[in-house]
Amino acid sequence: MKRYMVLTWITAACALAANKGTGTVTFHKDVAPVLQRNCQGCHRAGEAAPMPLLTYQQTRPWAKAIKEATLSKKMPPWFADPHTGKWANDRTMKQEEIDVLAAWADSGAKEGDAKDAPQALEFIEGWNIGKPDLTVAMPLEYEVVPSGTIDYQYIVIPTGLAEDKWVRAAEARPGNRTLVHHIIAFVREPGSKWLADAKPGVPFVPKKGDGGLGSAEFLVGYAPGSPAVILKPGMAKRLKAGSDIVLQMHYTANGKPGTDKSSIGLRFTDEPVTHRVITGAVATNKFAIPAGAVHHEVKASLTLQADSEFVNLLPHMHLRGKSFEYRVTYPDGGTETMLSVPRYDFSWQLWYEFDKPKKMPKGTRIDITGVFDNSANNKFNPDPGKEVKWGEQSWEEMCMGFFDAAIDVTMSPGDLFREKKPAPRTGD
């Protein structure tokens, strides 16, 4: 696939160079390759974007809008400061590509000769990870009311696995993207008392104070812009025999009644696993954002209790989120900004994947800073006259710095977060 993409880029670059002399920029020869590299992953049926951009007929009406969105860097969505970190999934569009789209729109958005079109990309219908080895779906449709607050719904689904499995790829797919705000799939291992009163397959709302996750592990999630999880060779998430999958479903009423039946897909690996991947977060729920505050900082920190390698990062706030930063202090005293997101966008919950796993030695402290705009200047602010505290709903707030960490396969996830107490001394 990488070889194909390189050849496509070379072909497009040569075509653009040839067209500079004639001034003719056409869809098939120049624009389609750019859309394939940057847009069509989302702009196709069943995915997150609002319209497909696979053909000339589909793309032509949006020529001016595409020009404006790419010139302003609104599209493709990517918010990391280019001066901090190197990312394997960097979506930044090259200036030469932006120029092609602008020239095409300005010159009449011509179609050109279909013989010049690149070979169409082959997408896997329904799943971006390929055919799942195991599909876990809600057994019943959930009816979403047209208005009001909808509590998080927890749905326990037994896997029926008779042996341990190692998950190398996972994907959560909403059944109704207009109503599903997010999905988080957790692994509840045998013997866990978490959600003990929930009946399998039946949506359940824990009593206040009973929503703690206990020892449950984050497996995969969905939110607008979130990609499927595809781990590097040797890395995987564990799914223990007899475990249940618990779907945490967050629905948002949009004025119309509807239904949803979401699912997750998992692909396993039989190859040797050297590193177990776990998802953690640096977070706090102890904050209050004053009404009208333009720049309010919320901070949290976490010190790692074992060696690990960080695979990726995901900053999370709600509608008042303005910017976010991860900063680390290493045991030797050195410091580094791992990720800076100067323009946070709640509509795009992006994982930032390191170009190579980042070594995080025991004793490393991670500090996060989330900045919130609770003023009337924030067009997404539900109520600038209200003090805002932590809460699950979108009109409340969160400040969480998620990360995927790879630990030695023999370690327990708790070893990364819990400080080991020294063994008691015994008599001589």
C-alpha positions in Angstrom: 0.0 0.0 0.0 2.8 2.4 0.8 4.5 1.7 -2.5 1.2 2.4 -4.3 0.8 5.7 -2.4 4.4 6.8 -3.3 3.8 6.0 -7.0 0.5 7.9 -6.9 2.2 10.9 -5.5 5.0 10.8 -8.1 2.4 10.5 -10.9 0.4 13.4 -9.5 3.5 15.6 -9.1 4.5 14.9 -12.7 1.0 15.7 -13.9 1.0 19.0 -12.0 4.3 20.0 -13.4 3.1 19.2 -16.9 0.0 21.2 -16.4 1.8 24.3 -15.1 2.7 25.1 -18.7 -0.9 24.9 -20.0 -2.7 26.2 -17.0 -5.2 23.4 -17.2 -6.0 21.6 -14.0 -8.6 18.8 -14.2 -10.4 16.6 -11.8 -9.3 13.2 -13.2 -5.6 14.1 -13.8 -4.9 16.4 -10.8 -7.6 16.6 -8.2 -8.6 12.9 -7.8 -5.1 11.8 -6.6 -5.2 14.6 -4.0 -8.6 13.5 -2.7 -7.5 9.9 -2.6 -4.5 10.7 -0.3 -6.3 13.2 2.0 -10.1 13.0 1.8 -11.7 9.9 0.6 -11.1 7.9 3.8 -13.8 9.9 5.5 -15.6 11.4 2.5 -17.5 8.2 1.4 -20.7 6.5 2.2 -21.0 5.2 5.8 -18.1 7.3 7.2 -18.0 10.5 9.2 -17.9 13.2 6.5 -21.2 14.7 5.3 -20.7 14.1 1.6 -18.8 11.6 -0.7 -15.9 12.9 -2.8 -15.2 9.8 -4.9 -16.3 10.9 -8.4 -16.4 14.1 -10.4 -20.1 14.4 -10.2 -20.0 14.1 -6.4 -17.1 16.6 -6.0 -17.9 19.3 -8.6 -20.6 21.1 -6.5 -18.1 21.4 -3.6 -15.2 22.9 -5.5 -15.2 26.3 -3.9 -15.9 24.9 -0.5 -13.0 22.5 -0.8 -10.7 25.4 -1.8 -11.8 27.4 1.2 -11.6 24.5 3.7 -8.1 23.5 2.6 -6.7 27.0 2.3 -7.9 27.8 5.9 -6.5 24.4 7.1 -9.9 23.4 8.4 -9.5 20.3 6.3 -8.1 17.7 6.6 -8.6 18.0 10.4 -5.3 18.1 12.2 -4.5 20.3 15.2 -1.1 19.4 16.5 1.5 22.2 16.6 4.0 21.2 13.9 6.9 22.2 16.1 6.2 19.6 18.8 6.3 15.9 18.1 6.4 13.7 15.0 3.3 11.8 14.1 2.8 8.7 12.0 -0.8 9.7 11.1 -0.1 13.4 10.4 -3.0 14.6 8.2 -1.4 17.9 7.2 -2.0 18.5 3.5 1.0 19.6 1.4 1.0 23.1 0.0 1.3 21.8 -3.5 -1.9 19.8 -3.0 -3.7 22.8 -1.6 -2.6 24.8 -4.6 -4.0 22.1 -7.0 -7.4 22.2 -5.4 -7.5 26.0 -5.4 -6.4 26.2 -9.1 -9.1 23.7 -10.0 -11.8 25.6 -8.3 -10.6 28.9 -9.8 -10.4 27.6 -13.3 -13.9 26.3 -13.6 -13.6 22.9 -11.9 -13.1 21.0 -15.2 -13.6 17.3 -15.4 -10.9 16.4 -17.9 -10.4 13.1 -19.6 -11.5 10.0 -17.6 -8.6 8.1 -19.0 -6.3 10.3 -16.9 -8.0 9.1 -13.6 -6.0 7.1 -11.1 -7.1 3.6 -10.2 -10.0 3.9 -7.7 -9.1 3.0 -4.2 -10.6 -0.2 -2.8 -12.4 0.4 0.5 -13.6 -2.3 2.8 -17.3 -1.8 3.2 -18.3 -1.5 6.8 -15.0 -2.0 8.5 -11.7 -0.2 8.2 -9.8 -3.0 10.0 -10.8 -5.7 7.5 -13.2 -8.5 8.2 -13.4 -8.9 12.0 -12.5 -12.2 13.7 -15.2 -11.3 16.3 -18.1 -8.8 16.0 -19.8 -7.7 19.2 -23.1 -5.9 18.6 -25.9 -4.5 20.7 -28.5 -7.3 20.6 -31.4 -4.8 20.5 -32.0 -1.4 19.0 -31.9 1.5 21.5 -34.6 4.1 21.1 -33.3 7.6 21.4 -35.8 10.2 22.6 -36.0 13.5 20.7 -35.2 15.8 23.6 -33.8 16.0 27.1 -30.8 14.6 28.8 -29.9 11.0 28.1 -27.8 9.2 30.7 -24.9 7.1 29.6 -26.2 3.7 28.8 -24.1 0.6 29.7 -24.7 -2.6 27.7 -23.0 -5.8 28.9 -22.3 -8.3 26.1 -20.7 -11.7 26.8 -18.0 -12.7 24.3 -18.2 -16.4 24.9 -14.5 -16.8 24.4 -13.1 -20.1 25.7 -9.4 -18.9 25.5 -7.4 -15.8 25.8 -7.1 -13.6 22.7 -4.7 -10.8 21.8 -6.4 -8.0 19.9 -4.2 -6.3 17.2 -7.0 -4.2 15.6 -10.3 -2.9 16.9 -13.0 -0.6 15.6 -16.2 0.8 17.0 -18.9 1.6 14.5 -22.0 3.6 15.5 -25.3 2.4 14.0 -26.6 6.0 13.8 -24.0 8.7 13.6 -26.5 11.5 14.0 -27.4 10.3 17.5 -24.3 8.6 18.8 -21.9 11.0 20.5 -19.4 8.4 21.6 -18.9 4.7 22.2 -16.4 3.3 24.6 -15.9 -0.5 24.7 -14.5 -1.9 28.0 -13.3 -5.3 28.8 -14.8 -6.7 32.0 -12.9 -9.8 33.0 -14.4 -12.8 34.8 -15.1 -12.2 38.5 -15.4 -8.4 38.2 -18.1 -6.8 40.4 -18.5 -3.8 38.1 -22.1 -3.4 36.9 -23.0 -6.6 38.7 -26.7 -5.7 38.5 -26.8 -5.2 34.7 -28.5 -7.9 32.7 -26.6 -9.0 29.5 -27.8 -7.1 26.4 -30.1 -4.7 28.3 -29.2 -1.0 28.6 -28.3 -0.2 32.1 -27.8 3.1 34.0 -25.7 2.7 37.2 -26.9 4.3 40.4 -25.2 7.5 41.3 -21.8 6.7 42.7 -21.7 3.2 41.1 -20.3 4.2 37.7 -16.7 3.5 38.6 -14.8 1.2 36.2 -13.1 -0.9 38.7 -10.5 -3.0 36.9 -12.2 -2.7 33.5 -9.9 -1.9 30.6 -10.5 0.5 27.7 -10.6 -1.6 24.5 -11.6 0.8 21.7 -13.7 3.9 21.3 -15.6 6.0 18.8 -16.1 9.7 18.6 -16.1 12.0 15.6 -12.8 11.8 13.9 -11.5 8.9 15.9 -9.8 6.2 13.8 -9.8 2.5 14.2 -7.1 1.0 16.4 -4.4 -0.9 14.4 -1.4 -1.8 16.6 2.2 -2.3 15.5 3.6 -5.8 15.2 4.4 -7.3 18.7 1.8 -5.1 20.4 -1.8 -6.1 21.3 -4.6 -5.7 23.9 -5.6 -8.7 25.9 -9.1 -10.1 25.9 -9.2 -12.8 28.6 -11.3 -15.9 28.2 -14.8 -15.5 29.5 -14.7 -11.7 29.5 -17.6 -9.5 28.7 -17.5 -6.4 26.5 -19.3 -3.4 28.1 -20.4 -0.7 25.7 -20.7 2.8 27.2 -23.1 4.6 24.9 -23.5 8.4 24.9 -26.5 9.5 22.9 -27.4 13.1 22.2 -31.0 14.1 21.4 -31.3 16.1 18.2 -35.0 16.9 18.1 -36.1 13.8 16.3 -36.7 10.3 17.7 -34.4 7.6 16.3 -32.8 4.2 17.0 -29.3 2.9 17.2 -27.6 -0.5 17.1 -23.9 0.0 17.3 -21.1 -2.7 17.2 -17.4 -3.2 17.6 -15.2 -5.4 15.5 -12.0 -7.1 16.7 -9.1 -8.8 14.8 -6.8 -11.1 16.7 -3.2 -12.0 16.2 -1.4 -15.4 16.5 2.0 -13.8 16.3 4.2 -13.5 19.4 3.1 -10.5 21.6 6.0 -8.8 23.4 4.1 -5.7 24.6 0.6 -5.4 26.1 -1.1 -2.1 25.2 -3.2 -0.4 27.8 -5.1 2.9 27.7 -4.7 5.3 30.6 -5.4 9.0 31.2 -4.1 12.0 33.1 -7.2 13.6 34.4 -9.0 15.7 37.0 -12.6 16.3 37.9 -11.7 19.0 40.5 -12.2 22.2 38.7 -14.7 25.0 38.2 -14.5 27.3 35.1 -15.8 30.7 36.0 -18.6 32.3 34.0 -17.3 34.4 31.2 -13.7 33.2 31.5 -11.8 33.6 28.3 -8.7 31.7 29.2 -9.1 29.3 32.2 -6.4 26.7 32.8 -7.0 23.2 34.3 -4.0 21.1 35.2 -3.4 17.5 36.2 -0.4 15.2 36.5 0.5 11.5 36.7 3.8 9.9 37.6 4.5 6.5 35.9 5.6 3.7 38.2 7.2 1.4 35.6 8.9 1.6 32.3 6.7 1.8 29.2 6.4 3.1 25.7 3.7 5.6 24.7 2.0 4.8 21.4 -0.3 7.7 21.0 -2.1 10.6 22.7 -5.7 11.9 22.7 -6.7 15.1 24.4 -10.3 15.4 25.5 -12.4 18.3 26.5 -15.9 19.5 25.6 -17.4 22.5 23.9 -15.4 25.1 25.9 -12.1 23.5 25.1 -9.6 25.9 23.6 -6.2 24.4 23.7 -4.4 21.4 25.2 -0.8 20.4 26.1 1.0 17.3 27.3 4.4 18.0 29.0 6.7 15.5 30.5 9.5 15.6 33.1 11.9 12.7 32.9 13.6 11.2 35.9 16.9 12.9 35.0 15.2 16.3 35.2 14.8 16.9 31.4 11.5 18.2 30.1 9.7 18.0 26.8 6.4 19.1 25.3 5.1 15.9 23.8 2.0 17.4 22.2 0.6 20.9 21.8 -2.9 21.5 20.4 -3.2 25.3 20.1 -6.7 25.1 18.5 -8.8 22.3 20.1 -11.9 21.2 18.2 -14.5 19.1 20.0 -15.9 17.9 16.7 -12.7 16.0 16.0 -11.5 13.6 18.7 -8.1 12.8 17.2 -5.5 10.3 18.3 -2.0 11.5 17.7 0.2 8.5 16.9 3.9 8.8 17.5 6.0 8.0 14.4 7.8 5.5 16.7 6.9 4.4 20.3 8.1 6.9 22.8 10.1 5.5 25.7 8.8 6.6 29.1 11.0 5.4 31.9 9.8 4.8 35.4 9.4 8.0 37.4 8.4 10.1 34.4 5.8 12.7 35.3 3.2 13.7 32.7 1.5 17.1 33.1 -1.5 18.1 31.1 -2.9 21.6 30.8 -6.4 22.2 29.3 -7.4 25.7 28.5 -11.1 26.6 28.4 -13.0 29.5 26.8 -16.3 30.0 28.8 -17.0 33.4 27.3 -19.4 34.7 24.7 -16.5 34.8 22.2 -16.7 31.0 22.0 -19.5 30.3 19.4 -19.8 26.7 20.7 -20.4 27.8 24.3 -23.8 26.6 25.5 -24.1 29.2 28.3 -21.3 31.8 28.9 -23.1 33.0 32.0 -22.7 29.7 33.8 -19.9 28.4 35.9 -18.9 25.0 34.6 -17.7 21.9 36.4 -16.9 18.3 35.5 -19.7 16.3 34.0 -20.5 13.6 31.5 -22.8 15.7 29.2 -21.4 17.8 26.4 -22.6 21.1 28.0 -20.5 20.2 31.1 -16.7 19.8 30.9 -13.9 17.3 31.1 -10.1 17.6 31.1 -8.5 14.3 30.2 -5.2 13.4 28.5 -5.6 9.9 27.2 -2.7 7.7 26.1 -2.0 4.2 24.9 1.0 2.7 26.7 2.9 -0.5 25.7 4.2 -2.4 28.7 6.1 -5.7 28.9 3.7 -8.5 28.3 4.4 -10.0 31.7 3.4 -6.9 33.6 0.0 -6.1 35.1 -1.6 -2.8 34.0 -1.7 -1.7 37.6 2.1 -1.8 37.8 2.2 1.3 35.6 0.1 3.4 37.9 0.4 2.1 41.4 3.5 2.7 43.4 4.8 -0.6 44.8 5.2 -0.5 48.6 8.5 -2.0 49.9 8.2 -5.5 51.3 8.1 -5.5 55.1 11.4 -6.2 56.8 11.7 -9.4 58.6 13.9 -10.2 61.6 17.5 -11.1 61.2 
